[in-house]
Amino acid sequence: MLVERIEHKWIAAFQRTFALCKVQPGEVVAIVAESQSRRVNVELARLALEAMGARPFEITIPSPALTGPAPVRSTGATDALQQLGPVIAAMARASFIVDCTVEGMLHAPELPVIMKGADGNVPRLLMISNEHPEILERTVPDPTLEGVVRQAMRGLRGAQAMQVTSLAGTQLQIQLQGAVVGGVWGFCPKPGMVSHWPGGLALAFPKAGAVNGTLVMAPGDVNLTFKRYLRDRITLTIENDSITQIEGAGVDADMMRGYYQAWEDQEGHRAAYAVSHVGYGLNSQARWDAMTFYDKRDCNGTELRAFAGNFLYSTGANEVAGRHTLGHFDLPMRGCTIALDGQTVVEHGVVVQGVAA
């Protein structure tokens, strides 16, 4: 287990990332955390900002009571803010927001109001994933990632359909008309921007009824909600966005079926089974095998969403399709071929140069 303490090299890593976010001397910065946040990252953020001459202030909110039927992980939708008006108002008035909440504010319900700003100020927000600082040190953003991700986003926006295949047996059709496309590269230099560190992926939130086919997860693919590399093969049948069959004889499939069933029983609907977003990783610094080197408490797994050439299939909440649930899976897969309107952008898990990068 790695020790969580202040190290000069980690302050320097935070400074490099904040510099990419154009933090300026005298700038007012809000650091937002909760009682269960990884405290070392909050302190590293504060020390780095002070060293850069910024004027940080910290908001720490008690982590709320659990309400779900099972642990909630990897949602990017913290429920810590609880619509607290004074907290939202303070964040809206900061120039830069450093998000150190456990789950992150990427999909938090309060985010749209915060990002509108106040009194003529429009903030920018960097979500620092709940990782050990060593992971953040290894994945300090590369400035060239912005151009790579933006080009991939243009490809997604301009396409009518995404086709995903693999030697394992995946045959997936995704309609992209009406999808909302996004991307992150790990830093946010302009007002109104939201990003997360580690970053480096492009994705789309499809509209309702847009995803059909078969998704085959092979050994070595990743269930990030469980922080687990699969040992067994799982075959998912997807009809009108929703997983209708989970086939597999091993414990990996049993655990997936159990988690989905818990949310269906609690919420009374099957939104947790439906697609949240699809996309692919573009970060050559991020490693597929990274979780091997860390205890589960040290690793949130954001890096594995972004490793170059992965196909990321996620289920759960999707506002574009009008679905809301706290059940969420992020499932990065290796070895897939991804085509946009027939043009290959990832071939057998390798990003095609000059097309998506």
Phi and psi in degrees as a GROMACS rama.xvg file:
@    title "Ramachandran Plot"
@    xaxis  label "Phi"
@    yaxis  label "Psi"
@TYPE xy
-76.3456  150.17  LEU-2
-86.5168  139.823  VAL-3
-101.386  104.582  GLU-4
-152.27  168.995  ARG-5
-75.5663  126.958  ILE-6
-128.045  140.451  GLU-7
-59.1183  -39.4079  HIS-8
-61.6773  -30.7983  LYS-9
-79.5738  -34.4001  TRP-10
-59.1669  -43.0865  ILE-11
-62.7276  -38.5414  ALA-12
-64.2446  -41.5319  ALA-13
-65.1622  -39.6204  PHE-14
-62.9993  -40.9637  GLN-15
-62.6478  -40.7758  ARG-16
-69.3204  -43.0687  THR-17
-65.4739  -31.814  PHE-18
-63.9817  -38.256  ALA-19
-64.8957  -25.4506  LEU-20
-85.6139  6.24919  CYS-21
61.6919  36.7373  LYS-22
-65.6841  132.935  VAL-23
-115.908  153.913  GLN-24
-56.6074  136.28  PRO-25
84.149  -7.42063  GLY-26
-71.0193  137.705  GLU-27
-85.5881  122.724  VAL-28
-125.669  129.56  VAL-29
-96.0003  126.248  ALA-30
-103.485  117.925  ILE-31
-109.83  125.216  VAL-32
-139.571  175.756  ALA-33
-133.802  172.054  GLU-34
-64.0229  -23.5107  SER-35
-98.1059  10.0845  GLN-36
-66.6375  155.533  SER-37
-72.7243  104.36  ARG-38
-61.8781  -32.735  ARG-39
-62.1159  -34.5686  VAL-40
-70.5763  -34.6666  ASN-41
-62.5215  -44.7771  VAL-42
-68.4483  -40.6736  GLU-43
-61.8643  -40.5561  LEU-44
-61.748  -46.6169  ALA-45
-62.2402  -46.5899  ARG-46
-64.528  -39.9141  LEU-47
-64.6144  -43.4181  ALA-48
-64.8463  -41.7207  LEU-49
-64.1315  -39.0544  GLU-50
-64.6897  -25.9209  ALA-51
-88.2279  -1.77815  MET-52
87.3759  6.40699  GLY-53
-75.5326  171.449  ALA-54
-119.234  83.8203  ARG-55
-81.884  150.026  PRO-56
-134.155  153.237  PHE-57
-115.92  136.683  GLU-58
-118.111  119.969  ILE-59
-120.637  123.898  THR-60
-112.138  141.045  ILE-61
-60.2227  133.748  PRO-62
-63.6116  130.97  SER-63
-73.3806  164.383  PRO-64
-64.5204  149.778  ALA-65
-72.4922  139.262  LEU-66
-123.363  -13.6487  THR-67
-85.0944  167.781  GLY-68
-80.7142  -8.57514  PRO-69
-152.327  164.097  ALA-70
-57.3136  142.847  PRO-71
-102.67  124.959  VAL-72
-139.335  147.194  ARG-73
62.5128  33.1577  SER-74
-88.1753  -27.4477  THR-75
66.5031  20.9491  GLY-76
-136.737  71.9188  ALA-77
-59.0625  144.28  THR-78
-107.785  18.4125  ASP-79
-71.8447  -29.6798  ALA-80
-71.8999  -29.5158  LEU-81
54.1212  31.0976  GLN-82
57.9385  29.2695  GLN-83
-70.1357  111.246  LEU-84
-57.4412  -48.1582  GLY-85
-62.4692  -34.4284  PRO-86
-67.7408  -46.4582  VAL-87
-61.5383  -42.3724  ILE-88
-63.7391  -41.1517  ALA-89
-65.5949  -41.3825  ALA-90
-66.0791  -39.897  MET-91
-63.0519  -23.7259  ALA-92
-94.3614  -4.81962  ARG-93
-82.3171  148.83  ALA-94
-74.1709  -35.0632  SER-95
-137.829  136.233  PHE-96
-118.412  127.034  ILE-97
-104.446  112.29  VAL-98
-94.0571  108.162  ASP-99
-113.02  21.4831  CYS-100
-65.9173  161.699  THR-101
-65  -50.7766  VAL-102
-89.6407  -21.4885  GLU-103
92.112  157.984  GLY-104
-102.037  11.4688  MET-105
-55.4435  -39.2031  LEU-106
-121.292  21.1974  HIS-107
-66.3256  142.893  ALA-108
-63.4199  -24.344  PRO-109
-80.7785  -13.4427  GLU-110
-59.4715  -45.3124  LEU-111
-56.5964  -40.2368  PRO-112
-67.9058  -42.4603  VAL-113
-60.3247  -44.476  ILE-114
-76.0527  -8.82278  MET-115
-71.7901  -22.9568  LYS-116
77.0008  -168.414  GLY-117
-160.502  151.216  ALA-118
54.9121  36.4207  ASP-119
82.8654  -2.34231  GLY-120
-96.4925  133.861  ASN-121
-119.346  114.95  VAL-122
-79.5266  170.093  PRO-123
-124.354  151.76  ARG-124
-132.235  130.215  LEU-125
-114.972  117.015  LEU-126
-86.5588  116.647  MET-127
-90.9652  113.243  ILE-128
-60.4203  149.229  SER-129
-74.9007  64.9918  ASN-130
-112.845  158.157  GLU-131
-62.4782  144.812  HIS-132
-56.729  -27.6517  PRO-133
-61.8339  -37.2179  GLU-134
-65.9248  -42.9269  ILE-135
-64.1521  -37.9442  LEU-136
-60.2477  -42.9067  GLU-137
-68.6202  -25.6078  ARG-138
-114.828  28.4672  THR-139
-52.1165  130.459  VAL-140
-58.8888  141.567  PRO-141
-88.5009  123.885  ASP-142
-55.2033  -27.373  PRO-143
-73.3784  -12.8999  THR-144
-62.0778  -31.7887  LEU-145
-57.7272  -48.3779  GLU-146
-64.0636  -37.8099  GLY-147
-62.9246  -48.5985  VAL-148
-69.2817  -39.9742  VAL-149
-61.5172  -39.6804  ARG-150
-65.0524  -40.4467  GLN-151
-64.561  -37.8305  ALA-152
-63.7253  -40.5392  MET-153
-61.0362  -38.3854  ARG-154
-62.6244  -42.6325  GLY-155
-65.8223  -41.9159  LEU-156
-66.3996  -32.909  ARG-157
-85.7262  -6.32554  GLY-158
-96.7161  151.884  ALA-159
-89.7014  -30.1409  GLN-160
-150.692  149.52  ALA-161
-114.56  132.423  MET-162
-115.851  131.321  GLN-163
-123.876  126.033  VAL-164
-133.235  164.204  THR-165
-157.676  159.201  SER-166
-65.7125  -22.3622  LEU-167
-70.6944  -19.6285  ALA-168
123.672  4.3179  GLY-169
-64.9172  133.16  THR-170
-142.361  95.0331  GLN-171
-124.854  134.168  LEU-172
-115.991  127.079  GLN-173
-128.467  118.401  ILE-174
-82.0989  130.123  GLN-175
-103.831  -5.94639  LEU-176
-62.2968  129.676  GLN-177
82.722  -1.5942  GLY-178
-73.302  152.119  ALA-179
-98.8303  124.099  VAL-180
-102.644  139.317  VAL-181
-141.136  175.053  GLY-182
-169.858  154.463  GLY-183
-136.217  143.648  VAL-184
-128.158  7.6821  TRP-185
98.4117  0.564939  GLY-186
-155.446  160.731  PHE-187
-144.108  92.4524  CYS-188
-85.1506  -12.2187  PRO-189
-116.36  147.829  LYS-190
-53.8347  139.533  PRO-191
88.4738  -8.75335  GLY-192
-83.6573  146.565  MET-193
-128.437  131.87  VAL-194
-146.375  172.277  SER-195
-137.12  152.546  HIS-196
-120.992  122.472  TRP-197
-66.5448  154.961  PRO-198
-136.327  -177.074  GLY-199
122.529  50.2435  GLY-200
-149.447  155.492  LEU-201
-119.241  140.384  ALA-202
-150.043  167.857  LEU-203
-137.789  140.772  ALA-204
-101.497  102.396  PHE-205
-71.2639  153.699  PRO-206
-72.4743  171.962  LYS-207
-62.5705  140.995  ALA-208
75.9883  20.2936  GLY-209
-97.9405  -7.91231  ALA-210
-123.61  127.557  VAL-211
-146.683  149.5  ASN-212
134.833  -157.4  GLY-213
-121.754  131.649  THR-214
-118.034  118.252  LEU-215
-110.325  118.049  VAL-216
-95.974  126.48  MET-217
-103.247  162.465  ALA-218
-52.0798  133.751  PRO-219
98.6731  -19.9288  GLY-220
-68.64  168.817  ASP-221
-125.012  133.066  VAL-222
-103.478  100.419  ASN-223
-74.4792  -25.9062  LEU-224
-61.7163  -37.3821  THR-225
-92.3817  -4.73503  PHE-226
49.9839  58.8059  LYS-227
-144.862  130.163  ARG-228
-81.1385  132.438  TYR-229
-68.3156  138.415  LEU-230
-99.5777  -20.7356  ARG-231
-119.987  161.167  ASP-232
-84.1258  136.849  ARG-233
-128.157  130.423  ILE-234
-112.875  122.493  THR-235
-109.705  124.445  LEU-236
-94.8621  126.178  THR-237
-119.887  122.515  ILE-238
-128.29  123.694  GLU-239
46.966  52.3962  ASN-240
83.3883  -25.521  ASP-241
-101.372  140.298  SER-242
-72.4248  118.563  ILE-243
-104.279  -18.7916  THR-244
-142.642  139.113  GLN-245
-122.769  103.402  ILE-246
-105.094  132.199  GLU-247
166.235  141.867  GLY-248
-95.6413  -11.8358  ALA-249
-94.5301  -178.039  GLY-250
-67.9807  -28.7713  VAL-251
-59.0068  -46.0131  ASP-252
-68.5109  -38.64  ALA-253
-61.3194  -42.627  ASP-254
-66.1391  -39.4364  MET-255
-64.9801  -45.9219  MET-256
-59.4352  -41.4777  ARG-257
-65.3968  -39.6655  GLY-258
-68.3703  -44.7413  TYR-259
-59.3307  -45.2557  TYR-260
-61.6472  -36.1444  GLN-261
-59.7338  -42.26  ALA-262
-73.579  -37.0877  TRP-263
-61.9161  -43.3228  GLU-264
-65.5143  -40.1842  ASP-265
-72.5134  -43.9596  GLN-266
-93.5491  -18.0332  GLU-267
77.8698  14.9284  GLY-268
-150.037  177.717  HIS-269
-111.596  26.9677  ARG-270
-61.4746  -31.1171  ALA-271
-63.491  -25.2772  ALA-272
-79.1446  -15.039  TYR-273
-90.7899  160.628  ALA-274
-66.6392  137.018  VAL-275
-97.2362  -60.8459  SER-276
-151.732  160.615  HIS-277
-132.073  151.302  VAL-278
178.928  -166.028  GLY-279
-149.986  150.848  TYR-280
-84.5329  150.373  GLY-281
-135.437  7.28347  LEU-282
-96.9044  109.074  ASN-283
-73.3769  -15.0401  SER-284
-81.2228  -23.8542  GLN-285
-77.618  145.673  ALA-286
-118.318  134.618  ARG-287
-63.0432  -38.0815  TRP-288
-88.258  10.9935  ASP-289
-59.628  -37.2922  ALA-290
-64.6387  -20.1998  MET-291
-59.9227  -29.6286  THR-292
-93.5246  -2.64382  PHE-293
-129.987  147.351  TYR-294
-64.7899  156.543  ASP-295
-59.1651  -35.0436  LYS-296
-69.2327  -19.836  ARG-297
-86.0893  -14.6216  ASP-298
-130.392  127.395  CYS-299
-94.8977  -19.8518  ASN-300
88.2467  7.75152  GLY-301
-59.5986  -34.2438  THR-302
-56.3219  -36.653  GLU-303
-75.1073  -16.2309  LEU-304
-72.7533  -22.5597  ARG-305
-110.825  -4.72477  ALA-306
-62.2398  140.768  PHE-307
-59.3874  128.468  ALA-308
92.0285  -3.37777  GLY-309
-76.4721  149.309  ASN-310
-98.7064  121.674  PHE-311
-103.233  114.488  LEU-312
-111.302  125.97  TYR-313
-128.302  141.581  SER-314
-117.515  153.862  THR-315
130.262  -147.658  GLY-316
-60.7967  138.22  ALA-317
-149.642  99.0911  ASN-318
-64.4133  -30.3463  GLU-319
-61.7977  -36.7485  VAL-320
-93.4881  1.13172  ALA-321
74.7332  30.7571  GLY-322
-117.095  138.906  ARG-323
-134.885  129.38  HIS-324
-164.377  154.703  THR-325
-92.5335  -11.3224  LEU-326
-74.7087  130.583  GLY-327
-151.234  134.165  HIS-328
-122.254  135.455  PHE-329
-112.125  123.537  ASP-330
-128.483  83.2691  LEU-331
-74.8093  134.246  PRO-332
-125.519  143.955  MET-333
-95.8431  161.836  ARG-334
71.9948  12.9963  GLY-335
-86.992  153.961  CYS-336
-109.035  127.202  THR-337
-118.922  127.139  ILE-338
-125.313  141.694  ALA-339
-112.321  113.269  LEU-340
51.0942  38.8572  ASP-341
89.0506  -10.1673  GLY-342
-94.0072  121.298  GLN-343
-73.9735  126.61  THR-344
-110.457  -24.5007  VAL-345
-135.012  125.758  VAL-346
-118.329  115.032  GLU-347
48.7964  42.5444  HIS-348
84.874  9.4418  GLY-349
-119.707  126.564  VAL-350
-65.4482  130.778  VAL-351
-77.0721  116.369  VAL-352
-67.7101  141.482  GLN-353
85.5938  -8.1766  GLY-354
-110.158  -58.4425  VAL-355
-106.529  -0.275798  ALA-356
